[in-house]
């Protein structure tokens, strides 16, 4: 399934370049298109379970805005033109400023007020421009003839020009034209700067989202495999050990061929990857999600418009960019990047497009290779398959009406499908409502599902993220110029929702760890995967071959 690049693209080297846009009280916020309200169903108390919600960060996380390059990539003329609701930012600067602080974009907190300052300057330029245009129009009338002036023209200006020669009036007209050109240039720069600041501001936050760094546990999936460790004699192994014992994983060979953060899946591990993909796709398509095979290479401005910034534990946010020649850069050729998730090409599929209300919601599912340049610092937290540079993922993506109820129905459907998939695999998981500090720039709300990894019991009680689902409202569609024509003929912006159906490496690692039998030196294959594993029930020792 590893994709290959051909032709000119294959000859281009890859470089890591940072990208912009990607990642209180609990009051409802007002958005121009919607209002979030408190949920009516009570949250599950963490006191009812054996595990409490984990503390995401031991100390205050670094400002997400300073962890990334806040200069947006140059947008080529062929790129979708973003149409942001800057007026809503101007009218609610404190709301947006506090939202930046809540979401750990503290260095952007003054952007809403800067926009208002720039807007005041723009208004002053507009006023000066109108005065100059009136003066220029009068000069043209005077040049046309003495009787061409209007009785509405200011007498002091008419008197000023009365004793001027025709050449002097022509010179004055040239000065007015030059001054007007300067004002229009300044207006353009002010508008561009307002747009730049607005593009950097993260999406507003749902009232469902906990403020701070602590998530809320919503529910659990399956029983804990070892609810009372002190009374258990079960021997647990991490997936690296299991993979080495059964000859399923090769990290040393990948380190030689590609570097740290890559891996080879061998024999039954490679079969498991294909089985997991088929299982996830079958589950999603059976529920009415239409399959798409997307490209792995996208324009940089499409990735930026999606607000994509994969985060690691250190807050580092980079994706792979294909290096350009000087000639291509000079010609303004759009930069290409490797997609960090199928969410990006799926969202880009409808860029500069008008959708029809009758077709919504559009539900798509795609399997793709995903590329993350920053896989985190080396160490026990990221060793093995848990955090890698390249992996296969099945992703769900939907366009919905700009309506909270309908959008949350799709969001809940995604989480239900994630729960069905992980429940079928027999993994013990918990569903979390993620806090503001964990949201990317595009998400207004995000729920993660974490699986139990025996190897991670010393960190976070064994929990590790395996899926995520986010509501992005119109953040992406405004930046991608994706519009929706309603039944009344009005053009509005649809909302987008995205969610992981299954990310192969982490789920595969969880299966190896939770299914390990120390006495047999074997791994139990989940029953739902056996149809794609030739009916095999276990992966056992084998005679090793080179």
N, C-alpha and C positions, 0 to 999 in steps of 0.2 A: 504493500500500500504506500510505500515511500514515493512521493511525487518526484519527478525529474523535470528540470528545466532544459529546454532545447534552444538552439539558435543563439541569437545575440544575448538573450537573458542568461543562458548557461555560462557564458564567458564572463559575466559580471561578478566581481567579488561582493561578499556581504560585509556590511559594517553595522555596528550598533549605534543608532542615533536616537536621542531622546525625542519624545513627541509631547506636545501640549494636549491638555484636555483629557484627560483620563485620569480620577477619581477622581443650657437653655430650658426653657420651659416646654412642656408638651402640649402646646396649644395648636388648634387647627390653623393652617395657613390658607391664605386666599390666593388662588392662581387665576389668571384671566379666563381659564376654561373649566376649572373645577375647584371643588372644595373637599378636603379630606375631613372626615369626622371620626370621632372615637368609635372603636369597634364595640359591638354590643355583647359579643361572646367573651367570657372571661378567659384570661390567659391561664395556662396550667401552672400551678405553683411548683417551683423547683424543690420545695421542701417535701414534696410527695415522692421524690425519686432519690435514687442512691447517689446521683451526681448533680452538682449544682452548675450553673452556667460559669464557664471559665472566664478568668480575667484575661482579656485579649493581650494587653501589654503591661509589663511590670512597671513601666514608667511612661510618662507622656510621650506619645509618638511624635516623630518629627513632622513638621508642617508639610503636608502633602504637596503644597504648591512650591516649596523650596526643594522638594525631592525630585522635581521634574523641571525641564526647561520650559519656562513660561512664554517663550516666543513661539508663536504658531508657525508651522511650516508654510512657506510661500504657497499661496493658492493660485494655480494656473487659471487662465481665463476660461478654460473649458470646464472647470470644476463647478459643482452646484453652488449657487450663491445663497449663503445662509440668510434667513429672514427671521431675525430674533425679535422678541418682544421687549425692546429696550425701554419702551414707555412704561411697562410694568416695573422694570428695575428702577426707573427714575421716580416713580410714584411711591415705591416701597423700598427705599434705600436701607433702612434699618433692618427690615426683614431679611434682605439678601445679605447684609453685612453679618448679622447674627448667624445666618445659615452657614456662611463661610467659616466662622469661628467654631460652630458646632461640628462641622465636618473636617476640622483640622486643616483648613486652608486659610490660616490666620493672616498670611501675607497678602491675601486677596480681599481682606475684609473692608479695606478702604476703597475698593474698586467701584462699588455702587455710588459712593459720594463723589468720587472722581468723575464718574459719568455725568452726574448732575452739574459739576463745575464746568466740564467740557460743553455740556448742553447750553449752559448760560453763555459761554463764549460763542458758541455757534449761533445762538439767537442774536447776540450783539453784532456778529458778522452779517447775519441776515438783514438786520435793521440798516446797517451801513450800506449793504448792497442795494437795498430798496431805494435809499436816498440817492445813491449814485446812478441807478437806473432812471430815476425820475429826472435827474440833472441831464443825463445823456439824451433822454427823449426830448427834453426841452431844447437842447442844442440842435438836435436834428430838425425840429420844427422851425427854429430861428433861421437855420441854413436854408430851409425850404422857401422862406420868404417872410417879410415883415408881418403879413396878416395871418401867419400860420400859428401863432401862439394862442393859447387858450386863456379865457378870462379866469380859469381856475388855477393857472400857473401862478406861483408866488411872485408878487410884484417886485420884491427885493432882488430876486434872481433875474427877472426880466430886465430890471434897471441895470443890473451888473453887466449884462451882455450887450445893452443897447449901444454903448459907445465903442464896442470892440469891433475891430476889422474882421473880415471874413477869415483871413489867415489866422488871426488870434483865436477865433471861435473854433476853427479846425484843430488848432494845437490843443485847446482846452478839451475838445472831444477825444483827442488821442490820449490825453492824460486820464480822463475819466475811464476810458476803455482799459487802460493799463491797470488803474487802481481796481477796477471791477474784476479783472482777471486775477489779480492778487488775492482779492477777497474770496473769489470762488475756489481758488487753490487752497486757501486756509480752511474754508468750509469743508472741502473734501478731506483734508488731513484730520480735522476734528471729528468728522463722521467715521473715518477709518479707525481712529483711536478709540472712539466709543464702542465700535463693533469689536475691536480687539479685546478690550476689557470685558465686554459682555460675554464673548466667547469663552473666556477663561473662568467665568463664574460657574460654580457647580449648580446642578438642578436643585430646585427646592425640595424639601424633605417631607415625606409623609408623616402624618401624626402617629402612624403605626410604628414608626422607627424609634427605638430607645435612644435618648440623647446620651452621649458619652462613649465609653469604650466597652461596656458590658452588654452582651447579647441576652436575649430572653429565651429560655427553653420553652418551646411550644408543645412538643410531643416526642415520644420515643417510638422506634421501630424495632420489633423483635426483642427477645429477652437478652439480657446480658449473659455472655458465655461463662463468666466467672463472677457471680454476684458477691461471693464471699471468698476473696483470695486466700485469706488465712486458713480456710478449711479445705483448700483445694491442693492437690498434688500434681495438677496438670502442668506439663512443661511447655512453655511458649518459646517460639523462635521468631526473630525478625525475618522479613521476607528476603533479605540479602542472604542470610544463612540458609533458609529453605531453598532459595534459588541456586545457591552453590551446591548444596547437598544433592539436589535432584538434577543438576546440570541444566537449569532453565534460564539463567540469566548470565550475561557476560558483560561486566562493567570494564574489565581490564582491556579487552579487545576494543571496546568503544572508546576508551580513553586514548588508545594508540591511534585510532582512525579519526576520531572527531574531537576528543577532549573530554573534560569532566562535564557531567550533566547529560551525557548520551548513554545509550545502552543497547544491547542486543537481546531480543527475546528469542529463545531457542525451543525447538520441538513443541512440547505441550503448552509452553507459555505463549508461543506464537499462535497455536490453535486457540488458546483461551482468549487472546486478543480478538480474533475473528468471531469467536462465539459471543463474546460480550457485545461487539458491534451489532451482530445479527439479532441478538436478543433485544437490545435497546431499540433498534430500528423497527423490529416486529411489534414491540409494545406500543411505540408511538404511532406507527402507520395504522395499526389496528384501531387506534383512537381517533383517526381522521386527520393525522398530520401528513402532509404530502412531502415526499422525499425530494431533496435537491442534492446534486453533486457540485459543490462550489469550487471556484479557483482558490488556490492558496496564496496567490500574489495579488495584492490590491494597491491602488494608489495611496500614497501617504496622506493626502487630504481626505480620503474616504475614512481611513482609520482614525484620523483626528476628529472628524465630524461625528464619529460614533462615540467619542469620549473614551476611547480605549486606552487604558493604562494597566497592564497586569501588575499586581503588587506582590512583593515578597515580604518576608518578615522584617526586612530592613527598610521598607518603604521605597525601594528602588523600582523605577518604572521605565523600562526600555523595551523596544521591540527591534527586530532585525530589519534593516533597510538595505536595499540593493544599491551599491555604490554607483554613482553616475560618472560618466566621463565629463571632462571640462566642456567639451563641445555640446553635450546634451544639456548640461546645466546652463550654459550660455544661451541656448535656444529656448530655455524655459520649459524643457520637457518634464512632465510630471514625474516625481519620484515614486518608486515602487517599494513596497515593504512586504514582508512575509506576515500573513495574518496570524494573530495570536489566538484567534478563535473564529469559528464559522459565523459567529454573530456579525463580524465586519462585512464579509462579502454578501451575506444575506441581507443586511440592512442596505448595502450599496446597490443591491439588485433593483431596488425601486427608487434610486436617486433620480431627481429631475423627472418624476413620474406623477401623474394624477390617478389616484385610485378611485374606484366607484364604491359608494356606500353598500350597494347590494352584494359586493364581493367580500365584505368584512364579516367576521375576522378572517384574515389570511393566516393559515397555520402551516409552517414549514419545519422540516427536520432534516439535518444534514450531517454527514460524517466527513471529517476532514483531519488532516494533519495540522497541528497547532505549533507555533514557534514562539518561545519566550526567551529573550536574550538574557534577562536577569533572572537566574534561577536561585538567587540567594547566596549567602556566604557558605563555604564548605563547612561541614560539621555534621554532628549527629542529627540535627534538626532537618537537614535536607539530603541526607545520604540515601542511596538506593533509588527507588522509583518515586519517592514522595514529591520531589521537586526537580524537574528535568527541563531541558531546553526544547525538546521535540516530543510530541505525543499525539495519539489519536483520540478524538473526542466526538461524541454524538451530541449535537446542539439543537435545541428547539428555538424558534423565533416566530413572532406573530406581530401583525399590524392590526390594531383594533380601532373602533370609534373612540373619539376623545371623551370617553365616558368612564367614570370611576367604577361603576357596577360591572359593566361588561369587561373592562380591563381586568378587574380583580377576579372575574370568573375564569379568564384565560390563565391568569397567574396561579389561581388555586388548582386549575387543571394540570398545569405544569408540575406543581408540587405533588399532586396526587400521582402523576406518572412517575416522578422520581421515587416516590415512596413505594409504588408498586414494583419498580425495577429492583430497588435495594432490598425490599422485603423478600422478593423471590430469590434473591441471592443468599438469603439467610444471614445477612450482616446486621449487627446491632448498631443502630444509628439514633441520632437525635436531630430534631428539626429546630432551627434557631431563627429568631427575628433579629437581624443584624443591626448593630448600633451605627450611629452617624459616623464614627471614626473609621468604620470599615466599608463605607459606601464609596464607589467610584464616582467620578464627576457626573455621569449620565443618570445614575439611578436615583429615584425618589424613595424606593423601598427595596430591600433585598432580604431574602431568606436563604440560609445555607443549610445543608444537611451534612453532618459529620458522622463518620463511621468510627467504630472502636478498633484501634490498632494495638494489639498487645505490646508491640515494641515501643509505643509512645506513652506507656503508663506512667513513666517518670516525668513526663511533660503533659500537662493538661489532662490528666487522668486517662490518657490513651486516645483522646478524640483527635480526629484529623478531617479536614474538609474534603468531601468527595463530590458534592454538587452545589450549585448556586442558581438562584432565580431572581430576576430584577424587573421592576417596572420603571421605564424611562420616560413616561409621559411623552411630550412632544420635543424633548431635548434633541434626539437624533433626527427626527423628520424635519425640523426647522433647519438644521445644519445641512441636511442632504436635499432640501427642497422637494421632499416627498409630500404631496398634498392629497386631499380627499375631497371629492365632489359629493356633496350631500344630495338627498332626494329633492331638496328645494333648489338645487343648483348652486349652493354656496360653497366656496373653497375654504377648507379648514385644514388643520394638520392632524393626521392620525397619531395614535400613541403606539409605542413599541414595547414588547415584553420579550425577554430572552431567558433561557434556562438550560442548564446542562442536563441532558438525558443520561449520559454516562461518560466519564473521563477514564480511559482505560488504565493507565499506569497505577493510579492510587487504588482503584477498585481491584485490580489484579493483585496488588500488594496485600490488600485487606483479605482477599480470598486465600492467598498463600499463608498468611499468618493465622487467620482464624480457622482454617481447615487443616492445619498441620496436626499430624498424629505422630508423636515422638517414638512410640514403641514400634510402629510400622514403618516409620520414615516415609510417610506418604501424605498427600493432600487430598481432601475430599472435594470432588467437583460438584458445585451446586446442581441440583436436579434440573433446574430450568435451562442450564447450559448443555446438558448431555445430548440433546438432539443435534447440536452442532459439534459435538465431540465424539462422534461415532458411538454414542451410548456408553462411553467409559464413565466409571464411577469415581475412580481415584487416579492420581498421578503418583507412581511409586518409583523406587530406585531403578536405575537402568545401567547397563554395561556402558561405560563411557567410551565414546569414540571421538577421535580427533576430527 
